[in-house]
Amino acid sequence: MKVATVLIALFATVGVAQGGYAPKESPKLPDGFCPKETGTVTATTGECMCDWQHKDGCVGSGCQYQYGLSFYHYSCKDCKCVAKP
């Protein structure tokens, strides 16, 4: 009975862990997205990681600040990274 429980737990964990992978191909990004002077484009998720990792490092309606990282998705039309002061 314990072996069956361990196997079920193992297979459930593997399925959840693989569900968090980034896409294999990057999306088509709009021209001028994420200028190199203020940010870096992620390889596959279409996000701009701002160089200034601060809550004020990005301005716009879709900016996010999580785990000490300031970033925005390419779908945000009014977002941009702010130059580090």
GROMACS elastic network, one bead per residue, 0.5 to 0.9 nm:
[ bonds ]
;  ai    aj funct       b0    kb
    1     4     6  0.53023   500
    1     5     6  0.64693   500
    1     6     6  0.88611   500
    2     5     6  0.51017   500
    2     6     6  0.62389   500
    2     7     6  0.86579   500
    3     6     6  0.51606   500
    3     7     6  0.61906   500
    3     8     6  0.86416   500
    4     7     6  0.51281   500
    4     8     6  0.61501   500
    4     9     6  0.85817   500
    5     8     6  0.51955   500
    5     9     6  0.61575   500
    5    10     6  0.85640   500
    6     9     6  0.51301   500
    6    10     6  0.60708   500
    6    11     6  0.86976   500
    7    10     6  0.50255   500
    7    11     6  0.61960   500
    7    12     6  0.85284   500
    8    11     6  0.53180   500
    8    12     6  0.61088   500
    8    13     6  0.86054   500
    9    12     6  0.51825   500
    9    13     6  0.61888   500
    9    14     6  0.87590   500
   10    13     6  0.52532   500
   10    14     6  0.63512   500
   10    15     6  0.88939   500
   11    14     6  0.51894   500
   11    15     6  0.64132   500
   11    16     6  0.88321   500
   12    15     6  0.53966   500
   12    16     6  0.64646   500
   12    17     6  0.87757   500
   13    16     6  0.52311   500
   13    17     6  0.60738   500
   13    18     6  0.86560   500
   14    17     6  0.51817   500
   14    18     6  0.62291   500
   14    19     6  0.86524   500
   15    18     6  0.54494   500
   15    19     6  0.63488   500
   16    19     6  0.51631   500
   16    20     6  0.71875   500
   17    20     6  0.58779   500
   17    21     6  0.78661   500
   18    21     6  0.58305   500
   19    22     6  0.87869   500
   21    24     6  0.86145   500
   22    25     6  0.87136   500
   22    44     6  0.65035   500
   22    45     6  0.65512   500
   23    26     6  0.70421   500
   23    44     6  0.59498   500
   23    45     6  0.67739   500
   24    44     6  0.65442   500
   25    43     6  0.82954   500
   25    44     6  0.57220   500
   25    45     6  0.83581   500
   26    29     6  0.83079   500
   26    42     6  0.85561   500
   26    43     6  0.63636   500
   26    45     6  0.61210   500
   26    46     6  0.64434   500
   27    44     6  0.70411   500
   27    45     6  0.71710   500
   27    46     6  0.60465   500
   28    46     6  0.81096   500
   29    32     6  0.85594   500
   29    33     6  0.66586   500
   29    46     6  0.69028   500
   29    74     6  0.66686   500
   29    75     6  0.89550   500
   30    33     6  0.56478   500
   30    74     6  0.74384   500
   32    35     6  0.63767   500
   33    41     6  0.82804   500
   33    48     6  0.78696   500
   33    74     6  0.70295   500
   33    80     6  0.85170   500
   34    37     6  0.84281   500
   34    38     6  0.72561   500
   34    39     6  0.56912   500
   34    40     6  0.64874   500
   34    41     6  0.63290   500
   34    47     6  0.83366   500
   34    48     6  0.55687   500
   34    49     6  0.81618   500
   34    50     6  0.83017   500
   34    74     6  0.84234   500
   34    80     6  0.71280   500
   34    81     6  0.74856   500
   35    38     6  0.58579   500
   35    39     6  0.60360   500
   35    40     6  0.75596   500
   35    41     6  0.86894   500
   35    48     6  0.88563   500
   35    80     6  0.86881   500
   35    81     6  0.83614   500
   36    39     6  0.52856   500
   36    40     6  0.60825   500
   36    41     6  0.83526   500
   37    40     6  0.85857   500
   37    51     6  0.84039   500
   37    83     6  0.76300   500
   38    49     6  0.87069   500
   38    50     6  0.60352   500
   38    51     6  0.55698   500
   38    52     6  0.75346   500
   38    80     6  0.85055   500
   38    81     6  0.57389   500
   38    82     6  0.63551   500
   38    83     6  0.54433   500
   38    84     6  0.77997   500
   39    48     6  0.60409   500
   39    49     6  0.54032   500
   39    52     6  0.80401   500
   39    71     6  0.85689   500
   39    80     6  0.88274   500
   39    81     6  0.64429   500
   39    82     6  0.86265   500
   39    83     6  0.87003   500
   40    47     6  0.83430   500
   40    48     6  0.55253   500
   40    49     6  0.51875   500
   40    50     6  0.64742   500
   40    51     6  0.71645   500
   41    44     6  0.86926   500
   41    45     6  0.86464   500
   41    46     6  0.67918   500
   41    47     6  0.58199   500
   41    49     6  0.62331   500
   41    50     6  0.88053   500
   42    45     6  0.60181   500
   42    46     6  0.59833   500
   42    47     6  0.54842   500
   42    48     6  0.62655   500
   42    49     6  0.70229   500
   43    46     6  0.72083   500
   43    47     6  0.84353   500
   44    47     6  0.82009   500
   45    73     6  0.80533   500
   45    74     6  0.89630   500
   46    72     6  0.86678   500
   46    73     6  0.59586   500
   46    74     6  0.56444   500
   46    75     6  0.84903   500
   47    71     6  0.66839   500
   47    72     6  0.55045   500
   47    74     6  0.57996   500
   47    75     6  0.88885   500
   48    70     6  0.86040   500
   48    71     6  0.54044   500
   48    72     6  0.54375   500
   48    73     6  0.63767   500
   48    74     6  0.72999   500
   48    80     6  0.84986   500
   48    81     6  0.80458   500
   49    52     6  0.87256   500
   49    53     6  0.83447   500
   49    69     6  0.73360   500
   49    70     6  0.61964   500
   49    72     6  0.69573   500
   49    81     6  0.81065   500
   50    53     6  0.62688   500
   50    54     6  0.86741   500
   50    57     6  0.63317   500
   50    58     6  0.68264   500
   50    69     6  0.76470   500
   50    70     6  0.55494   500
   50    71     6  0.54790   500
   50    72     6  0.82003   500
   50    80     6  0.83877   500
   50    81     6  0.53780   500
   50    82     6  0.74796   500
   50    83     6  0.85202   500
   51    54     6  0.89010   500
   51    57     6  0.75997   500
   51    70     6  0.80546   500
   51    81     6  0.76854   500
   51    82     6  0.82669   500
   51    83     6  0.75584   500
   51    84     6  0.72370   500
   52    55     6  0.87700   500
   52    56     6  0.81780   500
   52    57     6  0.50816   500
   52    58     6  0.82211   500
   52    69     6  0.85211   500
   52    70     6  0.73126   500
   52    81     6  0.77844   500
   52    82     6  0.70648   500
   52    83     6  0.66325   500
   52    84     6  0.50924   500
   52    85     6  0.84427   500
   53    56     6  0.81469   500
   53    57     6  0.59033   500
   53    58     6  0.87735   500
   53    65     6  0.83275   500
   53    68     6  0.63083   500
   53    69     6  0.51804   500
   53    70     6  0.52314   500
   53    71     6  0.84630   500
   53    84     6  0.85997   500
   54    58     6  0.80519   500
   54    65     6  0.75034   500
   54    68     6  0.67745   500
   54    69     6  0.68871   500
   54    70     6  0.60859   500
   55    58     6  0.71563   500
   55    64     6  0.81113   500
   55    65     6  0.56928   500
   55    66     6  0.86760   500
   55    68     6  0.78297   500
   55    69     6  0.79524   500
   55    70     6  0.63132   500
   56    59     6  0.68985   500
   56    65     6  0.86033   500
   56    70     6  0.78868   500
   56    81     6  0.87455   500
   56    82     6  0.75213   500
   57    63     6  0.89731   500
   57    65     6  0.85564   500
   57    69     6  0.88174   500
   57    70     6  0.58821   500
   57    71     6  0.79979   500
   57    80     6  0.86135   500
   57    81     6  0.57105   500
   57    82     6  0.50849   500
   57    83     6  0.73106   500
   57    84     6  0.73412   500
   58    63     6  0.58830   500
   58    64     6  0.77096   500
   58    65     6  0.83538   500
   58    70     6  0.62306   500
   58    71     6  0.65884   500
   58    72     6  0.75720   500
   58    79     6  0.68804   500
   58    80     6  0.56512   500
   58    82     6  0.55257   500
   58    83     6  0.89708   500
   59    62     6  0.81990   500
   59    63     6  0.62397   500
   59    78     6  0.79179   500
   59    79     6  0.55236   500
   59    80     6  0.56279   500
   59    81     6  0.64053   500
   59    82     6  0.70456   500
   60    63     6  0.56766   500
   60    72     6  0.86519   500
   60    76     6  0.77254   500
   60    77     6  0.82380   500
   60    78     6  0.52028   500
   60    80     6  0.65635   500
   60    81     6  0.88860   500
   61    76     6  0.71422   500
   61    77     6  0.85166   500
   61    78     6  0.66088   500
   61    79     6  0.64569   500
   62    71     6  0.88403   500
   62    72     6  0.61364   500
   62    73     6  0.72579   500
   62    75     6  0.84027   500
   62    76     6  0.55586   500
   62    77     6  0.84662   500
   62    78     6  0.78535   500
   62    79     6  0.63772   500
   63    70     6  0.72816   500
   63    71     6  0.59474   500
   63    73     6  0.77479   500
   63    76     6  0.79881   500
   63    79     6  0.63650   500
   63    80     6  0.81202   500
   63    81     6  0.88823   500
   64    69     6  0.79206   500
   64    70     6  0.57958   500
   64    71     6  0.54401   500
   64    72     6  0.59631   500
   64    73     6  0.88017   500
   65    68     6  0.64267   500
   65    69     6  0.53956   500
   65    71     6  0.64994   500
   65    72     6  0.87500   500
   66    69     6  0.53067   500
   66    70     6  0.67468   500
   66    71     6  0.84247   500
   67    70     6  0.85973   500
   70    81     6  0.82555   500
   71    80     6  0.86937   500
   71    81     6  0.76187   500
   72    75     6  0.83475   500
   72    76     6  0.69632   500
   72    79     6  0.67291   500
   72    80     6  0.76705   500
   72    81     6  0.83616   500
   73    76     6  0.58241   500
   73    79     6  0.83561   500
   74    77     6  0.72808   500
   74    79     6  0.85013   500
   76    79     6  0.56218   500
   76    80     6  0.88205   500
   77    80     6  0.86497   500
   82    85     6  0.85097   500
